[in-house]
């Protein structure tokens, strides 16, 4: 008996699939979305490229060695957002309780919707069919009584598949899986679990609760509950973004006091401002992130962050850029920089309360009028049609969007 029905829908190789959809010449070929330079990073790879071992977040140079015939294409975020909105509308036609996890992934609470979409298996079939008919793209779907298990099923059904698991089979399904399948098990936690002799989810479920608590603290108790398929987390329909971010890796290292680095920060600030205004959101905190060019081994580099908060929230790209450059002055290291990024946190929506009949609305500031004009031009001619002076910056890796 299903008390809860949760579906996890995840588009297959979303960015690469959109590129193949829009350009038929790319269909059936190894397509890599991302920067093609020496320091570029793979954002998405078609399944033809994945057969060679190419994966997201892999350095482009490594991907090119694995798949020499790969075709690199630039990120077109506006196009991906456009299709993502279509997909989201389809999900919401099945249930109003949809929790987007990224542009191409969402959880859906289908509990009580049997009269609309049928049982769990039929609902998964209809979701796949509707997405394909509306967009020409395929989605993989996992359905289970538990949010975490639905996600695992969705991953295992790729590409273009679906898996449905009833409540009576949860323990038998989870037991043999490697423990890293659990949410929250990263590299460090995995090493500690393996050191304690825990290899599978079943090992964790059978472990003594008191021993786990003593060895791993609250995380041990939490992971054991997940291993027992006790995941109380619900699908949250009013999910809110906690941050926005833009970052880029450079083809060549930049000096921390260089004009080129400031140009990058201005470009990121402008893009963040556009995204905030598009979503009718403002931010109070700006965070600067830089990655030094000094290798630590294992592909790792030192990362420095600085933050600045204000009582007055903003969605003005110029102001965000100024704060980011101000934060740059707080970094004392003089080493070269290989990556720089800007994030904004502490988000809030502007006051939308209505004015009284005879109240005068507050006068629009000069910067607000400028931003409105920039947004109008960008909407009509593209983001690169007009920009503030000295914001053009070449990027080895595509912009990273914070999920």
Kinemage of the C-alpha trace (Angstrom):
@kinemage 1
@onewidth
@group {chain A} dominant
@subgroup {mainchain}
@vectorlist {calphas} color= white
{ca unk a 1} P 0.000 0.000 0.000
{ca unk a 2} L 1.439 3.357 -1.065
{ca unk a 3} L 0.970 6.045 1.590
{ca unk a 4} L 3.270 8.433 -0.266
{ca unk a 5} L 4.131 8.554 -3.966
{ca unk a 6} L 7.191 10.605 -4.929
{ca unk a 7} L 8.611 10.867 -8.430
{ca unk a 8} L 12.064 12.128 -9.300
{ca unk a 9} L 12.350 13.359 -12.885
{ca unk a 10} L 15.769 14.106 -14.377
{ca unk a 11} L 16.365 15.169 -17.979
{ca unk a 12} L 18.980 13.099 -19.808
{ca unk a 13} L 22.184 15.006 -20.690
{ca unk a 14} L 19.998 18.109 -20.735
{ca unk a 15} L 22.255 20.827 -22.175
{ca unk a 16} L 23.834 18.499 -24.748
{ca unk a 17} L 20.427 17.097 -25.707
{ca unk a 18} L 19.079 20.619 -26.286
{ca unk a 19} L 22.025 21.346 -28.585
{ca unk a 20} L 21.362 18.167 -30.557
{ca unk a 21} L 17.662 19.018 -30.722
{ca unk a 22} L 18.297 22.504 -32.093
{ca unk a 23} L 21.038 21.419 -34.484
{ca unk a 24} L 20.192 18.153 -36.287
{ca unk a 25} L 23.779 17.939 -37.567
{ca unk a 26} L 24.837 17.152 -33.973
{ca unk a 27} L 22.458 14.234 -33.512
{ca unk a 28} L 24.211 10.928 -33.003
{ca unk a 29} L 27.564 12.672 -32.442
{ca unk a 30} L 29.752 13.203 -29.401
{ca unk a 31} L 28.710 16.648 -28.161
{ca unk a 32} L 30.314 18.425 -25.219
{ca unk a 33} L 28.803 21.618 -23.828
{ca unk a 34} L 31.430 23.778 -22.152
{ca unk a 35} L 34.692 25.573 -22.657
{ca unk a 36} L 36.927 23.924 -25.214
{ca unk a 37} L 40.182 25.567 -24.105
{ca unk a 38} L 42.972 24.081 -22.040
{ca unk a 39} L 41.250 25.092 -18.811
{ca unk a 40} L 37.697 24.617 -19.960
{ca unk a 41} L 35.295 22.443 -18.001
{ca unk a 42} L 32.640 20.036 -19.291
{ca unk a 43} L 29.177 21.254 -18.349
{ca unk a 44} L 27.261 18.496 -20.117
{ca unk a 45} L 28.095 15.639 -22.481
{ca unk a 46} L 25.900 13.664 -24.842
{ca unk a 47} L 25.627 9.929 -24.282
{ca unk a 48} L 27.743 9.384 -27.382
{ca unk a 49} L 30.569 11.248 -25.609
{ca unk a 50} L 29.900 9.556 -22.286
{ca unk a 51} L 30.700 6.196 -23.867
{ca unk a 52} L 34.307 7.405 -23.934
{ca unk a 53} L 34.260 8.269 -20.234
{ca unk a 54} L 33.489 11.980 -20.597
{ca unk a 55} L 31.630 13.364 -17.580
{ca unk a 56} L 30.350 16.716 -16.337
{ca unk a 57} L 32.888 18.829 -14.377
{ca unk a 58} L 35.768 17.057 -16.142
{ca unk a 59} L 38.538 19.318 -17.520
{ca unk a 60} L 37.935 19.843 -21.228
{ca unk a 61} L 41.522 18.918 -22.080
{ca unk a 62} L 41.006 15.506 -20.477
{ca unk a 63} L 37.664 15.086 -22.251
{ca unk a 64} L 39.294 15.875 -25.592
{ca unk a 65} L 41.939 13.204 -24.991
{ca unk a 66} L 39.247 10.640 -24.171
{ca unk a 67} L 37.087 11.617 -27.142
{ca unk a 68} L 39.142 13.340 -29.872
{ca unk a 69} L 36.188 13.581 -32.261
{ca unk a 70} L 34.007 15.433 -29.732
{ca unk a 71} L 32.278 18.607 -30.894
{ca unk a 72} L 32.474 21.419 -28.314
{ca unk a 73} L 29.603 23.921 -28.187
{ca unk a 74} L 29.156 26.968 -25.993
{ca unk a 75} L 26.654 27.160 -23.157
{ca unk a 76} L 23.341 28.820 -24.129
{ca unk a 77} L 21.783 29.305 -20.720
{ca unk a 78} L 18.837 31.369 -21.957
{ca unk a 79} L 17.755 28.508 -24.215
{ca unk a 80} L 18.071 25.945 -21.420
{ca unk a 81} L 16.012 28.149 -19.093
{ca unk a 82} L 13.337 28.514 -21.782
{ca unk a 83} L 12.915 24.759 -22.152
{ca unk a 84} L 13.173 24.226 -18.403
{ca unk a 85} L 10.095 26.419 -17.922
{ca unk a 86} L 8.157 24.255 -20.389
{ca unk a 87} L 9.182 21.124 -18.504
{ca unk a 88} L 8.255 22.664 -15.156
{ca unk a 89} L 4.771 23.484 -16.490
{ca unk a 90} L 4.331 19.848 -17.510
{ca unk a 91} L 5.323 18.634 -14.039
{ca unk a 92} L 2.845 21.049 -12.451
{ca unk a 93} L 0.063 19.662 -14.637
{ca unk a 94} L 0.434 16.410 -12.664
{ca unk a 95} L 0.722 17.933 -9.181
{ca unk a 96} L 1.086 21.405 -7.651
{ca unk a 97} L 3.746 20.037 -5.296
{ca unk a 98} L 6.884 20.279 -7.435
{ca unk a 99} L 10.330 20.952 -5.986
{ca unk a 100} L 12.816 22.038 -8.676
{ca unk a 101} L 16.361 20.972 -7.850
{ca unk a 102} L 17.948 22.524 -10.941
{ca unk a 103} L 16.945 23.464 -14.485
{ca unk a 104} L 16.704 19.806 -15.496
{ca unk a 105} L 15.666 17.996 -12.329
{ca unk a 106} L 12.721 18.025 -9.921
{ca unk a 107} L 10.869 16.020 -7.296
{ca unk a 108} L 7.086 15.617 -7.594
{ca unk a 109} L 4.703 14.566 -4.827
{ca unk a 110} L 2.090 12.487 -6.644
{ca unk a 111} L 0.293 11.345 -3.496
{ca unk a 112} L -3.461 11.422 -4.032
{ca unk a 113} L -3.224 12.168 -7.758
{ca unk a 114} L -4.165 8.668 -8.903
{ca unk a 115} L -7.416 9.879 -10.466
{ca unk a 116} L -5.431 12.255 -12.682
{ca unk a 117} L -2.321 10.304 -13.557
{ca unk a 118} L -3.233 6.746 -12.627
{ca unk a 119} L -0.990 4.611 -10.420
{ca unk a 120} L 2.759 5.216 -9.902
{ca unk a 121} L 3.794 3.280 -13.014
{ca unk a 122} L 1.246 4.981 -15.257
{ca unk a 123} L 2.198 8.396 -13.852
{ca unk a 124} L 5.848 7.799 -14.745
{ca unk a 125} L 4.850 6.781 -18.278
{ca unk a 126} L 2.703 9.871 -18.740
{ca unk a 127} L 5.406 12.220 -17.465
{ca unk a 128} L 7.886 10.790 -19.948
{ca unk a 129} L 5.385 10.935 -22.805
{ca unk a 130} L 4.276 14.509 -22.129
{ca unk a 131} L 7.840 15.830 -21.882
{ca unk a 132} L 8.834 14.103 -25.120
{ca unk a 133} L 5.785 15.400 -26.992
{ca unk a 134} L 6.232 18.981 -25.779
{ca unk a 135} L 10.009 19.355 -26.070
{ca unk a 136} L 11.396 16.482 -28.121
{ca unk a 137} L 13.607 15.572 -25.146
{ca unk a 138} L 13.660 12.505 -22.917
{ca unk a 139} L 13.451 12.371 -19.147
{ca unk a 140} L 14.271 9.530 -16.779
{ca unk a 141} L 11.852 8.977 -13.911
{ca unk a 142} L 12.080 7.115 -10.612
{ca unk a 143} L 9.050 6.601 -8.386
{ca unk a 144} L 9.120 5.421 -4.778
{ca unk a 145} L 7.508 6.110 -1.397
{ca unk a 146} L 10.731 7.825 -0.273
{ca unk a 147} L 12.328 10.931 -1.777
{ca unk a 148} L 15.882 9.585 -1.645
{ca unk a 149} L 14.968 6.249 -3.227
{ca unk a 150} L 13.114 7.993 -6.058
{ca unk a 151} L 16.319 9.905 -6.829
{ca unk a 152} L 18.394 6.711 -6.840
{ca unk a 153} L 15.895 5.018 -9.159
{ca unk a 154} L 15.955 7.969 -11.532
{ca unk a 155} L 19.759 7.806 -11.717
{ca unk a 156} L 19.726 4.061 -12.308
{ca unk a 157} L 17.123 4.283 -15.081
{ca unk a 158} L 19.202 6.594 -17.295
{ca unk a 159} L 19.104 7.054 -20.174
{ca unk a 160} L 15.439 7.320 -21.172
{ca unk a 161} L 14.129 4.899 -18.578
{ca unk a 162} L 11.851 4.621 -15.591
{ca unk a 163} L 11.874 2.534 -12.440
{ca unk a 164} L 9.084 2.172 -9.887
{ca unk a 165} L 9.600 0.558 -6.471
{ca unk a 166} L 6.839 -0.271 -4.001
{ca unk a 167} L 7.218 0.142 -0.228
{ca unk a 168} L 7.534 -3.596 0.388
{ca unk a 169} L 10.772 -3.754 -1.630
{ca unk a 170} L 12.686 -0.788 -0.167
{ca unk a 171} L 15.008 -2.703 2.178
{ca unk a 172} L 15.848 -5.438 -0.328
{ca unk a 173} L 16.616 -2.787 -2.945
{ca unk a 174} L 18.816 -0.561 -0.782
{ca unk a 175} L 20.783 -3.273 1.011
{ca unk a 176} L 23.292 -4.288 -1.736
{ca unk a 177} L 23.897 -0.735 -3.021
{ca unk a 178} L 27.218 0.962 -2.270
{ca unk a 179} L 26.959 3.277 0.719
{ca unk a 180} L 27.942 6.323 -1.377
{ca unk a 181} L 24.484 6.151 -2.971
{ca unk a 182} L 23.092 7.789 0.173
{ca unk a 183} L 22.571 11.538 0.209
{ca unk a 184} L 25.239 13.262 2.261
{ca unk a 185} L 28.024 10.708 1.750
{ca unk a 186} L 30.865 12.673 0.213
{ca unk a 187} L 34.494 11.718 -0.300
{ca unk a 188} L 35.587 12.306 3.303
{ca unk a 189} L 32.572 10.577 4.863
{ca unk a 190} L 32.961 7.664 2.443
{ca unk a 191} L 36.580 7.162 3.477
{ca unk a 192} L 35.555 7.124 7.141
{ca unk a 193} L 32.733 4.658 6.496
{ca unk a 194} L 35.024 2.351 4.549
{ca unk a 195} L 37.565 2.624 7.359
{ca unk a 196} L 34.871 1.412 9.735
{ca unk a 197} L 34.130 -1.585 7.501
{ca unk a 198} L 30.910 -0.192 6.037
{ca unk a 199} L 30.767 -0.793 2.291
{ca unk a 200} L 27.067 -1.105 1.479
{ca unk a 201} L 23.852 0.533 2.586
{ca unk a 202} L 22.923 -2.807 4.144
{ca unk a 203} L 26.100 -2.716 6.260
{ca unk a 204} L 25.053 0.679 7.565
{ca unk a 205} L 21.476 -0.440 8.255
{ca unk a 206} L 22.747 -3.411 10.298
{ca unk a 207} L 25.293 -1.392 12.278
{ca unk a 208} L 24.658 -0.691 15.965
{ca unk a 209} L 23.011 2.713 16.375
{ca unk a 210} L 24.937 3.601 19.545
{ca unk a 211} L 28.251 2.658 17.930
{ca unk a 212} L 27.468 4.748 14.870
{ca unk a 213} L 26.556 7.732 17.030
{ca unk a 214} L 29.819 7.449 18.936
{ca unk a 215} L 31.878 7.028 15.773
{ca unk a 216} L 30.204 9.556 13.469
{ca unk a 217} L 28.076 11.761 15.705
{ca unk a 218} L 24.659 12.910 14.491
{ca unk a 219} L 25.654 12.100 10.907
{ca unk a 220} L 25.920 8.421 11.804
{ca unk a 221} L 22.374 8.405 13.151
{ca unk a 222} L 21.086 10.322 10.140
{ca unk a 223} L 22.741 8.038 7.589
{ca unk a 224} L 21.498 4.924 9.364
{ca unk a 225} L 17.933 6.213 9.159
{ca unk a 226} L 18.358 6.768 5.423
{ca unk a 227} L 19.799 3.256 5.084
{ca unk a 228} L 16.624 1.961 6.743
{ca unk a 229} L 14.599 3.907 4.129
{ca unk a 230} L 13.422 6.344 6.781
{ca unk a 231} L 13.608 9.639 4.891
{ca unk a 232} L 11.162 12.149 6.399
{ca unk a 233} L 12.001 14.902 3.918
{ca unk a 234} L 8.980 16.039 1.973
{ca unk a 235} L 8.734 17.529 -1.489
{ca unk a 236} L 8.705 21.281 -0.860
{ca unk a 237} L 6.542 23.139 -3.358
{ca unk a 238} L 7.584 26.615 -2.195
{ca unk a 239} L 11.268 25.853 -2.619
{ca unk a 240} L 13.295 29.053 -2.738
{ca unk a 241} L 16.691 29.658 -4.213
{ca unk a 242} L 19.254 30.483 -1.528
{ca unk a 243} L 21.933 31.980 -3.731
{ca unk a 244} L 22.949 32.979 -7.232
{ca unk a 245} L 26.467 32.651 -8.559
{ca unk a 246} L 28.706 33.143 -11.562
{ca unk a 247} L 32.292 31.940 -11.896
{ca unk a 248} L 34.841 31.274 -14.601
{ca unk a 249} L 38.200 29.590 -15.042
{ca unk a 250} L 40.714 31.549 -17.121
{ca unk a 251} L 42.720 30.387 -20.108
{ca unk a 252} L 45.745 32.062 -18.505
{ca unk a 253} L 46.361 32.998 -14.882
{ca unk a 254} L 45.526 36.582 -13.957
{ca unk a 255} L 47.261 38.898 -11.519
{ca unk a 256} L 45.102 39.806 -8.569
{ca unk a 257} L 45.602 43.519 -9.253
{ca unk a 258} L 45.039 43.247 -13.004
{ca unk a 259} L 42.405 45.123 -14.968
{ca unk a 260} L 41.406 41.853 -16.660
{ca unk a 261} L 40.397 40.358 -13.290
{ca unk a 262} L 38.303 43.418 -12.479
{ca unk a 263} L 36.636 43.080 -15.888
{ca unk a 264} L 35.672 39.511 -15.030
{ca unk a 265} L 34.126 40.591 -11.729
{ca unk a 266} L 32.194 43.367 -13.475
{ca unk a 267} L 30.896 40.885 -16.058
{ca unk a 268} L 29.785 38.500 -13.314
{ca unk a 269} L 28.149 41.290 -11.335
{ca unk a 270} L 26.203 42.440 -14.390
{ca unk a 271} L 24.973 38.926 -15.149
{ca unk a 272} L 23.922 38.407 -11.519
{ca unk a 273} L 22.027 41.679 -11.594
{ca unk a 274} L 20.138 40.575 -14.719
{ca unk a 275} L 19.235 37.245 -13.152
{ca unk a 276} L 18.096 38.830 -9.883
{ca unk a 277} L 15.903 41.342 -11.683
{ca unk a 278} L 14.453 38.638 -13.905
{ca unk a 279} L 13.385 36.695 -10.801
{ca unk a 280} L 12.284 39.864 -8.946
{ca unk a 281} L 14.790 39.216 -6.157
{ca unk a 282} L 17.370 41.353 -4.352
{ca unk a 283} L 20.409 40.288 -2.324
{ca unk a 284} L 22.076 41.684 0.785
{ca unk a 285} L 25.334 39.713 0.736
{ca unk a 286} L 28.032 39.536 -1.934
{ca unk a 287} L 30.691 36.809 -1.773
{ca unk a 288} L 33.920 36.825 -3.763
{ca unk a 289} L 35.611 33.517 -4.555
{ca unk a 290} L 39.077 33.160 -6.057
{ca unk a 291} L 41.117 30.055 -6.732
{ca unk a 292} L 44.874 30.532 -6.587
{ca unk a 293} L 47.068 29.072 -9.317
{ca unk a 294} L 49.228 27.183 -6.789
{ca unk a 295} L 48.543 23.425 -7.175
{ca unk a 296} L 48.046 21.400 -3.993
{ca unk a 297} L 48.103 18.049 -5.796
{ca unk a 298} L 45.259 15.846 -6.931
{ca unk a 299} L 43.837 18.634 -9.084
{ca unk a 300} L 43.209 20.838 -6.040
{ca unk a 301} L 44.053 24.528 -5.606
{ca unk a 302} L 43.702 26.944 -2.662
{ca unk a 303} L 40.343 28.698 -2.578
{ca unk a 304} L 39.800 32.046 -0.839
{ca unk a 305} L 36.444 33.702 -0.110
{ca unk a 306} L 35.522 37.139 1.183
{ca unk a 307} L 32.009 38.431 1.917
{ca unk a 308} L 30.313 41.777 2.438
{ca unk a 309} L 26.763 42.339 3.696
{ca unk a 310} L 24.575 45.413 3.587
{ca unk a 311} L 21.296 46.398 5.236
{ca unk a 312} L 20.032 47.486 1.819
{ca unk a 313} L 19.366 44.671 -0.673
{ca unk a 314} L 20.203 45.259 -4.333
{ca unk a 315} L 19.717 43.766 -7.772
{ca unk a 316} L 21.917 46.344 -9.487
{ca unk a 317} L 24.785 44.708 -11.359
{ca unk a 318} L 26.963 47.793 -11.011
{ca unk a 319} L 26.624 47.763 -7.226
{ca unk a 320} L 27.321 44.012 -7.028
{ca unk a 321} L 30.438 44.511 -9.169
{ca unk a 322} L 31.669 47.371 -6.984
{ca unk a 323} L 31.299 45.271 -3.861
{ca unk a 324} L 33.100 42.334 -5.481
{ca unk a 325} L 36.028 44.576 -6.481
{ca unk a 326} L 36.065 46.035 -2.982
{ca unk a 327} L 36.327 42.500 -1.588
{ca unk a 328} L 39.210 41.841 -3.951
{ca unk a 329} L 41.148 44.479 -2.020
{ca unk a 330} L 40.782 42.371 1.143
{ca unk a 331} L 42.845 39.533 -0.306
{ca unk a 332} L 46.451 39.882 0.772
{ca unk a 333} L 47.869 36.995 -1.269
{ca unk a 334} L 49.754 38.172 -4.343
{ca unk a 335} L 49.703 34.857 -6.224
{ca unk a 336} L 48.149 34.516 -9.667
{ca unk a 337} L 44.451 33.618 -9.965
{ca unk a 338} L 43.084 30.785 -12.134
{ca unk a 339} L 39.396 31.160 -11.233
{ca unk a 340} L 37.184 33.955 -9.950
{ca unk a 341} L 33.521 33.974 -9.041
{ca unk a 342} L 30.846 36.121 -7.446
{ca unk a 343} L 27.878 34.886 -5.438
{ca unk a 344} L 24.976 36.698 -3.797
{ca unk a 345} L 23.149 35.442 -0.704
{ca unk a 346} L 20.532 36.628 1.829
{ca unk a 347} L 17.857 37.014 -0.818
{ca unk a 348} L 14.593 38.859 -0.453
{ca unk a 349} L 11.772 39.967 -2.679
{ca unk a 350} L 11.026 43.687 -2.969
{ca unk a 351} L 8.022 45.019 -1.075
{ca unk a 352} L 5.053 44.512 -3.389
{ca unk a 353} L 2.420 46.057 -1.095
{ca unk a 354} L 0.068 48.384 -2.935
{ca unk a 355} L 0.077 52.131 -2.428
{ca unk a 356} L -2.936 54.014 -1.158
{ca unk a 357} L -5.049 55.669 -3.834
{ca unk a 358} L -3.435 59.106 -3.547
{ca unk a 359} L 0.065 57.997 -2.516
{ca unk a 360} L 2.906 58.805 -4.869
{ca unk a 361} L 5.107 55.800 -5.722
{ca unk a 362} L 8.780 56.298 -4.908
{ca unk a 363} L 10.766 57.923 -7.699
{ca unk a 364} L 12.749 55.511 -9.836
{ca unk a 365} L 16.484 55.962 -9.407
{ca unk a 366} L 18.841 56.610 -12.288
{ca unk a 367} L 20.428 53.165 -11.877
{ca unk a 368} L 16.992 51.512 -11.905
{ca unk a 369} L 16.087 53.277 -15.142
{ca unk a 370} L 19.421 52.240 -16.651
{ca unk a 371} L 18.941 48.613 -15.590
{ca unk a 372} L 15.425 48.576 -17.010
{ca unk a 373} L 16.760 49.839 -20.324
{ca unk a 374} L 19.600 47.264 -20.330
{ca unk a 375} L 17.157 44.452 -19.557
{ca unk a 376} L 14.869 45.550 -22.384
{ca unk a 377} L 17.729 45.598 -24.881
{ca unk a 378} L 19.073 42.246 -23.672
{ca unk a 379} L 15.623 40.665 -23.964
{ca unk a 380} L 15.286 41.841 -27.551
{ca unk a 381} L 18.860 41.450 -28.859
{ca unk a 382} L 20.598 39.083 -26.400
{ca unk a 383} L 22.716 39.515 -23.278
{ca unk a 384} L 25.808 40.536 -25.229
{ca unk a 385} L 24.065 43.314 -27.184
{ca unk a 386} L 25.049 46.056 -24.726
{ca unk a 387} L 27.080 46.214 -21.538
{ca unk a 388} L 28.894 48.633 -19.316
{ca unk a 389} L 32.389 49.664 -20.292
{ca unk a 390} L 35.255 47.175 -19.898
{ca unk a 391} L 33.137 44.176 -18.963
{ca unk a 392} L 34.134 41.895 -21.818
{ca unk a 393} L 36.100 38.993 -20.382
{ca unk a 394} L 37.149 35.785 -22.089
{ca unk a 395} L 36.343 32.659 -20.089
{ca unk a 396} L 37.924 29.273 -20.471
{ca unk a 397} L 35.048 27.560 -18.692
{ca unk a 398} L 31.360 28.351 -19.026
{ca unk a 399} L 29.483 30.249 -16.381
{ca unk a 400} L 28.602 28.092 -13.399
{ca unk a 401} L 25.094 28.487 -12.079
{ca unk a 402} L 24.633 27.790 -8.407
{ca unk a 403} L 21.838 25.271 -7.929
